[in-house]
Structures are given as C-alpha cells and as structure tokens.
C-alpha cells in the first residue's frame, strides 16, 4: 500500500474505466478522500485495492463540539459520541 499521488490517476483509471461515472471508486473520489493523507492504494494483479480512513470518530467529535445532531449507519458512530446510528436490525 502506498499513499495516493496525483500521478496515480492513469493507474487508477485503468482499473475503474468500466465503472459508471457516478461510482464511488473513481480517481476523483479517491483523491478527495485523501485530504488527511491516510488513504492508500495498491494494485493486486488487475485489481485496485483502496484503503480509506473511517471518519465516524471525527464526525462524532465535531458534531458534539458544535452541538450539531448527526447520525451514521455504523454502530461505531454513537460509540464514538455521536447521537445515533441507523440501519437494518
């Protein structure tokens, strides 16, 4: 795994070019999620492996700090201090 770099665009697009333009795993989305410097990627054969940061704890902290009610689909969110989670039971 290596940090995402702007020069990775051709390699990423060679793996994702068949996906719909609205897919979450295009280069632009990967690059936008790289803001904290912890998003990593690797090629495994012809596959692209992307490791994202889980922001549930950060969102919970900010929503608590600024008194903004927030919910998330993962149980880790209220465990981290968020208001509530939702999803299938």
N, C-alpha and C positions, 0 to 999 in steps of 0.2 A: 504494500500500500504506500502511496506517495501523496503529498499534498497536491491539490488541484492547481494547475497553472493555465494561463490563457493559451499557451502553446499546445495544450491537450485537446483543444477543440476538434481538430481533424480526427484524432483517435476516438474521441467520444462519439462524434457524428458518424464515424464508420460503423459503430455498433448500434446507433439509435436511429439511423436514417429511415428505417422501415416503420418506426412508431408514428402514430398520429402527432401532428404538431402540438396538440394540447397535452401530450403525455408529460408526466412529471419528471421523466428522466432524459430530458434533452440537455444540451450543454448549458444553455442559458439558465435553466433552473438549478443545475448543479453549481454553476458559478455564483448565482445569487445566494445560495445557501452556504457558500464558503466564507461568509463575512467574518466568522470567528477564527478562521484559519485551521479548523479541525476537520473539515470534510476531506476525505481521502478517496482515491480511486486506484484501481488496478485492472489489468487485462488478464483474464484467465481463459486462455485459448481464444475463442472468438467472442467470449462473453465479457461484459463490463461489470465490475464489482464496485459499488459506491458505498461508502460508509459515512452516514450523516450523524450529526450531533442531535441528541434528544433535547429539545428546548423546554420540556414540560416544567422542569425546576426553575428555569429562568423566567418563564412566563408567569408561573405562580408567584415568584418573588416580586416581580414588577406589578402584577395585579394587586397583590397585598399592599405593597408600598404606596401605590397611588389610589387605593380604595376603588378599584375597578372590578366588578364581579365578572368572573370568567369561568368557563367550563372547558373540558377537554375529553376526548374519547378514551383516554387511558386512565387507569386507576392510579397510576403514579402521580398524576396531577394533584388530586386532593391530598395525597400522602405528602406531597411537597409543600402543601399550604394553600393550594387553590380551593376555590369554592366547592366545586363538584365535578364529577365525571358522568358520562352518559354512555350508553351502548346497549348491545343485546345482553340479556341476563341469562 
